[in-house]
Amino acid sequence: MIVWGPGFTTAGHRHHCFQLVMVMHGTLLVRGGSKDAWMKCGAVLVRPEVAHEIDARDSTVLIVFVDPESELGTALGDRLDGDISRISDG
């Protein structure tokens, strides 16, 4: 599933799917939980079932959910180093 629209903030939560969040303009902050430091990035990929919080206020975001049992989900899982992976602007 792919959606886009105005930015938002979330409390800690998790999904069954991989989640890609990318700002089309503005700032994206992400962290694993309320005791973790915020990380600034242009995009982030979160593994399934991993707790995370997003702060993308005053931005426009693109959000992609990928089923972890799909071919794409398997390929993503094989290539990620951590649970929350910031994606460089490049």
Residue pairs with C-beta under 8 A, 6 or more apart in sequence:
1 64
1 65
2 62
2 63
2 64
2 65
3 62
3 63
4 24
4 60
4 61
4 62
4 63
5 60
5 61
6 59
6 60
6 61
7 23
7 26
7 28
7 56
7 57
7 58
7 59
7 60
7 61
8 54
8 56
8 57
8 61
9 53
9 54
9 55
9 56
9 57
10 53
10 54
10 55
11 53
12 33
12 34
12 51
12 52
12 53
13 51
13 52
13 53
14 48
14 49
14 50
14 51
14 52
15 46
15 48
15 49
15 65
16 48
16 49
16 68
17 48
17 65
17 66
17 67
17 68
17 73
18 45
18 46
18 47
18 48
18 65
18 66
18 68
18 73
18 76
18 77
19 45
19 46
19 52
19 63
19 64
19 65
19 66
20 43
20 44
20 45
20 46
20 62
20 63
20 64
20 66
20 87
21 28
21 30
21 43
21 44
21 46
21 54
21 56
21 61
21 62
21 63
22 28
22 42
22 43
22 44
22 61
22 62
22 63
22 64
22 87
23 42
23 43
23 56
23 59
23 60
23 61
23 62
24 59
24 60
24 61
24 62
25 59
25 60
26 56
26 57
26 58
26 59
26 60
27 40
27 56
27 58
27 59
28 40
28 41
28 42
28 43
28 44
28 54
28 55
28 56
28 59
28 61
29 38
29 39
29 40
29 54
29 55
29 56
30 38
30 39
30 41
30 44
30 46
30 52
30 53
30 54
30 55
30 84
30 86
31 37
31 38
31 39
31 52
31 53
31 84
32 50
32 51
32 52
32 53
32 83
32 84
33 51
33 52
33 53
34 53
38 55
39 84
39 86
41 86
41 87
41 88
42 87
42 88
42 89
43 86
43 87
44 54
44 84
44 85
44 86
44 87
45 76
45 80
45 84
45 85
45 87
46 52
46 83
46 84
46 85
47 77
47 80
47 82
47 83
47 84
48 68
48 73
50 83
50 84
52 84
66 72
66 73
66 76
67 73
68 74
68 76
68 77
